[in-house]
């Protein structure tokens, strides 16, 4: 099939390449000229505007939007819809909020244009390993796009999970689970690192856990890669960003009355990492000193075990 890829970052570019390797034609657009030109090297047809993109496709036209969620995705979809015709399909493959996807699909459907939401997991490894695709949309729209989904996904890694919005909903929960799994690995290996009496080789531990262990997973394989000698792990700072889907998952759990302590704790741990000198932690230290005379640390070093101010 002939399909457009809008957004040629690491994932969008790799997805375009994988589609071409599986025999599809790709029209490639990005605001960055170098990104467009790079896709031409593996056979994509670069275009400089969305107008050119629409003209280069054939009905029913299909465009995959792979740009940051929020305003960039909304504006791109709106522009494409103004250039497309009834029967055409727009795929939102980013991490959009499912609550925004469903009403947008209804609005586009009124114009005869289908919106398909494709939760996409695979990161920078998707080119070689394939992308897990969680797709929401009407049966008719998904059928038009399915050749691309089958090319991008590994065997059994694609499913039409439900109506518009369902794909992004499933991907949101997927990312929330990811938060919890990553946090568990991080905490476990930190405990191991704090046992100098055993002189543990953490890379070796991660390596053997990949075989036969009940905690083996792809995330553990990535942990092993991160801990390899010479990987540069020692240079990485302990600040972990949150992309938003962990927050949405926790909010969804609250709205639906679902207990999700692990995902919630993992999200809050990321918040803590983003504030190394957090006010709350400073206040905790001060309170311990106030009621118990416990030592506290200042920019000048550790202070003695006596209250900072008289009671």
Secondary structure, DSSP 8 states (H G I E B T S, - for coil): -EEEEE--SHHHHHHHHHHHHTT-EEEEE-SSHHHHHHHHTTT-EEESSHHHHHHHS-SS-EEEE-S-TTHHHHHHHHHHHHH--TT-EEEE-S---HHHHHHHHHHHHTTT-EEEEEEEE-GGGHHHH--EEEEES-HHHHHHHHHHHHHHS-TT-EEEEESTTHHHHHHHHHHHHHHHHHHHHHHHHHHHHT-GGG---HHHHHHHHTTT-TT--HHHHHHHHHTSTTS-GGG--S-----SHHHHHHHHHHHHT---HHHHHHHHHHHHHT-TT-HHHHHHHHHHHHHH---EEETTEEE-SS-SS--
